[in-house]
Amino acid sequence: MQPIMEIERIADAIRWQADHAANNGAPCTGRVVRAQLRLLDGATAVGRRIAAWPGKPLEDAMPLRLAGGHHFLALSGADSRLAPVYRGEVADQDSVDALVVAVTRDHDEALLPWLGGPPQTNEAGRSASIMAGLLWLAQRWGSRFELNELGASAGVNTMMERFRFDLGGTTVGPADSPMQIVPEWRGPPPPAADIAITAIQGCDRTPVDLSDPAQALRLKSYVWAEVTERIARIDAAIGFAAQKPPLVSAMDAADFVEARLAAPQEHDTTRVIYHSIVWQYLPEETRARIEAAIAAAGARATPERRLAWIMLETNRQTFRHELTVRHWPGDGEPVLLGTAHAHGAWVEWLGVSPPGA
């Protein structure tokens, strides 16, 4: 598969994204994405917009933006014509193409805003990797963590202290939680520890309010229709938010990091900056500010007030989703702990020795 950074042609990006969906358990969504090729003739405003896309289409997740809009029409009942496609009842690509063209033509104006921003793929399954990173850190530094998430979207993963995890037999969290995170675990289990999350919050430029049914439905629209367990996790998160909303600030990621690193830190606590499938969407200037702020804070870290940076992000050359951890005191170099499915279906743990071992 061609490295994502090299893909700039719109048609190539659409084909790549369609293949990626199909290869990751979502062939029906892949067909809907592939049908975007039929929109490049410019017969609709949506088609003209994607045909003249000014940036890098895959870097911008352009095909997934429009895919979210199409799924929303089906979920909301605004147009049910694509529902049989999502159920796998219509699999012939020519038939899917015709349906997508017709739906786009009839909802041209309503679909255009979906191209205005990146998808909000707030996936609870990714928290399995973040929790595994905390377990790894706890072997040296103890179990107390203050968590700060970048690109938190609706704040699903800023409620992870309420999730139940079974990570290859290592369990964490309340056993009766409606959010059961049980990925297929590959490799040895992570080390066991009693994790204590003393505080947890996040940021997003445009947070999604899970208590608003319209916003919650928009979030669901970015979930690939075939992956019903992901829909169930979104529903569980909506229930959590109704009980106690997540703390998500409407802030630029760099501003948030700088503010959190400047805030007082509890004694004998590890402050963690974490994010999953977010880094690619941040401007280079924002990334540079975050890196500089974390490096400066790392230099100030002490054994009593520690700092860690946990990332589940895409290697843009191999397209593997890699779990890496950097920690201070220490050299701050990234440690690759494993790889994971983009939506948390599986985690491959490398069994790296804990820091200082």
N, C-alpha and C positions, 0 to 999 in steps of 0.2 A: 504494500500500500504506500502511495506517495506520501512523504513527510508533509504534515499539515502546513508548515511554514512555507513550503514551496507552491502551495495552491493559491492562485490568485484569480484564475478564470472562473467566472460565475458558474458555468455549466459543470466544470470539473469539481467545484465545491459542492454543488447539489448532488452529483453522483457519489462523491466521497461520503457525504453525510447520509445518503440513502443506504449505501453499503454498510456504513458503521452501525446504523440502526438495525439493519437486517442481521448483521453478525453479532449483535448484542441482544438477541431475543425479541426484537421488535420488527418483524418483517412487514407487518401491516403499515406501521408508521413509516417504514422505509419506502413503501410504494407511494404513500401520500407525498413524501418528500421528493421522490424521483419525479413525480408528476409536475413539480415546479418547473421542470425543463420545458414543459408545454406552455408555460406562461411567458417565456422569454420573447415571444413574438410581439409583445408590446400592445396587445389588444385590450389590456386592462391597466389601470393606474398602478396596481400592485406589480404587475409584470414589468412595467416600465421602470418602476422603482428598483426592483431587484436586478434588472438587466443593466442598470447604470449605477450599480452599487459602488460607492466611492472608496471604500476601504478594502481590507482583506476579508472576503466573505466568511471564511471559516474562523478566523480570529474573532470576527464580530458575531459568530453564531447566526449568521443571516438565515440559513435554511431552517434552523430551529425556531427562530422568531415567528416565521410564517406558519410553521407546523403547529405552533401553539395556538395561533389564531384559528386555524382550521379545526383543531380539536375542540376549542372553545365553542365553536358553532354547534358541534354535535352534542357536547356535554350540556350546554345551556338549553338545547331544544330549539335554538334559532333556525337550524337547518339540519335535518336528520339524514340527508342523503349520503353522508360519509360514514354513518354508523355501521352499515353492513361491511364496509371496508375495514374499519377498526376491529370488527368481530371476526374478520377473516373469511367472510362469506363471499366477498368479491375480491378475487386474487389476480385476475387478468390485468396486466399493467395498462393495456389500452383502455379498458373499462374504467380503471381508476383514474387515468389521465383525463378522460372525458368528464368524470364526476368532479374532479378537482377544478378543472377549467370552468365548468358550469357554476359551481359553488362560489369560486372566486369572482366570476363575472357578476353574480347576483348580490354579492356582499363586498364589492370592491371598496367602497368607502369605509365600511366597518373594519375591514382587514388591514387597511393602511397603517393605523396606529400601532399595530403589533410589530411593525418593522422599526419602530422608533426607539427601542431599547432592547438590551440583551435579555434572554430568558431567565426567569427566576426558578431555577431548578433546586429547590430547597429540599434535599434528600436526606431523610433521617438515617438511611442505611450507611451513609458515609461516616456517621459518628462511631461506627465500629472501629475504624482505623484510628480516630482521634483517641478513643478510650484505650486502645492497645498501646498507643504512644504514652499515655499517662501511666499505664501499668508498668511500662518499661522504665520510665523515669522514677517511679516510686521505689524501685529496688535500691536506688542509691539515696534518694532525697526525701523519702517519706511520702505520705499520702495526701498532704494538704495542698490544694490547688485553687488558684484564682484564674478563671478562664475568661478570655476576651476574644470574640470571634469577628473576623473581617468578612464582609459580604454576607451578612447573616440573613438577608432576605426577610422571610417571615419570622425568623427566630426559632425555627424548628430545632436546630441543633444548639440553641442556647437554652434548651429545656432538657438537655441530655442527662442531668442529674436525676431526672424522673424516669429514665429508660431502664429496661432490664437487658443486660448483655449476656450472651453466651458465646464466648470467643474460644472455640475449640475445647470447650469444657471448663474454661475459666469464666466464672460468673461474677457479675457486678451489678448492683442496683436492686431496686425493690422487685421481689419475685412476682408480685401481683400486678405489675405495671401493664397497662394496655398497649404499650409500645415495647414489643419484644424484638430485639435486634439479634438475630441468629444467622449470621452469614455462613456460607460453606467455608470451613476453615482448612487451609492448606498449610502443611508444615507443623512444627511443634506449637503448642498453645503459648500464649504470652504468660509472663509471670503473674502470679496471683497477688492481690493486694486489696486492702479495704480503702477505696478511694473516697476522700472527703473533698467535695467541691464547696469551698467556702463562699464563693461568689461567682456569678456567671452573667455576662452581658455581651452584647454585640453591636455592630453598626452596619448600616447600609445606606446608600444615597437615597433610595426610595423604598423604605421598608413596606412590606405587605402586612396589612392588619388582618390576622386570621379571624377576628371577631366579625368582620364584614363579609357577609356571604358572597358578594360579588368579587371581592379580592381573593377570597379563599378559592372560588371557582377558577379564577384566572391562574392561580398557582397550580391547581390540578391540571389545567390545560397543558402545561409544559411537561407533564408526566406522560410517557409513552403509554398509549391506551392498553396495550396487551399486558403490561406489567401490573396486574391487579393488586399485587402485594404492596406496591408503592402507593397506589391509591388508598389502600387501607391504612398505610402509615400516615399519609396526609390527614385522613379522617381522625386518627388517634391524636395527632398534633393539634388539630382544631379543638378537640375535646380538652386537651391540656390547657390551651390558651384561654378557653372559656372559664377554667378553674382559676388560673393564675397566668396572666399574659407574660410573655417573655419580655425582657428588657432589651430593646433594640433602639439605638439612637440613630436619627437621620443625620448622618455625618459622612464626610469624606474619609476613606480608610486611613490615609496618612494623618489627618487631623486627629482621628480617634486613637491611633497608636501613640502619637505624641502625647495626647492628654492622659491616656491610661498609664504610660510609662512614667509620667511625671507625678501621678497620684501616689499618696502614701500606700505602703505595702505592709501587710501583716507580718509579724515575726514568724519564722519557721514555715514559710509558705513559698510555693513556686508559682510565680506569675507566668501565665501561658498566653501567648498570642497564637491563634490557630485559624486555619481556613481550609476549605476544600473546594476544588475546582473553581477558584476565584481569580487566581493570580493572572491568568491570561487576559482577563477583562479589565485589569487596571492599567491606566496609562503609565508609560515608562517613568515619567516624573514622579508619579505617586509611588511606584515601586522603589525608586531610588530613595525617596524620603523615608519610607518604612524601613528599608535596609539600614539607612544611616541612623535612624532613631533606635532601632534594636541593637545595632553594634555599640552605640554609645551607652545604652542601658546595660548591655552585657558587660561592658568594662567596669561598671559600677556594682555589678551583682556580687553578693556575698553568700557564704554557706547558709546564712540565716534567711536571706531574701534573694531567692534564686530566680532565674529567668529561663524560659524555654520557648521555642518557636516550633510548632508542629504544623506540618503541611501535608495535605493529600492533594497533589497537583499533577498535572499532565506533563510528562516529558515530551516536549514538542517535536522531538526527532523520532522517538519510538512509539509515541502515543500510549505508552504505559502510564498508568496512574500510580505514582510512587508516593509512599509514606516516608517522609524524612523528618528528623528531629535535630534541632540545634539547641545547645544548652550552655548556660553560664552559671557559676564559674566553670571555666573550661576553655577550649580553643574555639568554640562556636562553629566548628566545621559540621556540615550536614552529615548525619548518619542515616543511611538507607535501611529502614526496618522491614520494608515489604512492599508489595504491590497489591492493588485492589481493583475490583470491578468498578466501573464508573458510578454505579448506583448502589454499591455495597452488597451485591449478590454473593461475592466471595472475597476473601482476603488471603493472600499468600504471605505468610510470616517467615522471615528469614532466620529467626532465632539468634539475632545478634546479641552478644553479651551486654548486660546493663552497663551504664556509664560507671567507670571506675572499677569494674570487675577485673 
